Amino acid sequence: DFILDLPLEISVELGRSTMLVGDLLQLGQGSVVELNKQAGEPLEILVNRKLVARGEAVVVNEKFGVRIIDIVPADERVRRLG
């Protein structure tokens, strides 16, 4: 029962980008930041910053959600820890 009450941080990553500080400072309202993923690629579902699944964006009652489409196999999750 103790383990069931441990809080976990769950996040969903749409993509990543790297930029110079100077470019970051020039961003303003309406700016577009290009990410490293193509449209339609699965989103990454992270638990405590570790990849555990992939999914797709959905809208539920006017809020964003994510539908899990693939769970990362346990051996791959363990391999990523090292």
Wavefront OBJ file of the C-alpha trace (Angstrom):
o trace
v 0.000 0.000 0.000
v 2.904 2.373 0.718
v 4.149 2.204 -2.884
v 0.692 3.012 -4.253
v 0.780 6.404 -2.476
v 4.129 7.581 -3.907
v 3.716 10.669 -6.118
v 5.117 10.518 -9.654
v 5.750 13.359 -12.103
v 4.124 12.569 -15.443
v 4.866 14.748 -18.462
v 4.216 14.531 -22.180
v 6.848 15.817 -24.577
v 5.778 17.206 -27.927
v 9.354 17.784 -29.100
v 12.632 19.557 -28.364
v 14.679 22.386 -29.762
v 18.109 23.884 -29.120
v 18.801 27.562 -29.641
v 21.307 30.220 -28.776
v 20.615 32.624 -25.911
v 20.550 35.515 -28.367
v 17.864 33.792 -30.446
v 15.872 32.978 -27.302
v 15.923 36.627 -26.211
v 14.490 37.682 -29.574
v 11.379 35.512 -29.185
v 8.151 37.368 -28.692
v 4.423 36.875 -28.875
v 3.628 35.063 -32.116
v 7.129 33.622 -32.530
v 7.343 30.018 -33.712
v 9.925 27.580 -32.337
v 10.605 24.615 -34.618
v 10.763 21.278 -32.792
v 12.684 18.124 -33.681
v 9.551 16.040 -34.370
v 7.428 15.771 -37.466
v 3.678 16.411 -37.332
v 1.875 13.166 -36.547
v 4.815 11.534 -34.710
v 3.892 9.993 -31.343
v 4.297 12.106 -28.215
v 6.665 10.817 -25.534
v 5.139 10.046 -22.132
v 7.682 10.449 -19.344
v 7.422 9.366 -15.707
v 9.989 11.068 -13.492
v 11.775 12.159 -16.707
v 12.104 8.567 -17.985
v 10.392 7.444 -21.200
v 7.723 4.838 -20.435
v 5.257 5.125 -23.320
v 4.256 6.918 -26.503
v 0.878 8.341 -27.361
v -1.208 10.704 -29.419
v -2.862 13.963 -28.455
v -6.621 13.937 -27.891
v -9.166 16.484 -26.716
v -11.500 15.465 -23.893
v -14.122 17.952 -22.671
v -12.139 20.844 -24.199
v -8.923 19.782 -22.412
v -5.854 18.153 -23.920
v -5.113 14.550 -23.069
v -2.931 11.765 -24.404
v -3.998 8.320 -25.583
v -1.334 5.678 -24.950
v -0.520 3.797 -28.150
v 2.709 2.036 -27.154
v 4.354 1.114 -23.852
v 8.150 0.943 -23.858
v 9.238 -2.647 -23.046
v 10.729 -3.128 -19.568
v 14.128 -4.209 -20.920
v 14.402 -1.016 -22.987
v 13.425 1.135 -19.955
v 16.138 -0.576 -17.879
v 18.700 -0.113 -20.680
v 17.921 3.659 -20.792
v 18.664 3.995 -17.056
v 22.370 3.288 -17.589
l 1 2 3 4 5 6 7 8 9 10 11 12 13 14 15 16 17 18 19 20 21 22 23 24 25 26 27 28 29 30 31 32 33 34 35 36 37 38 39 40 41 42 43 44 45 46 47 48 49 50 51 52 53 54 55 56 57 58 59 60 61 62 63 64 65 66 67 68 69 70 71 72 73 74 75 76 77 78 79 80 81 82
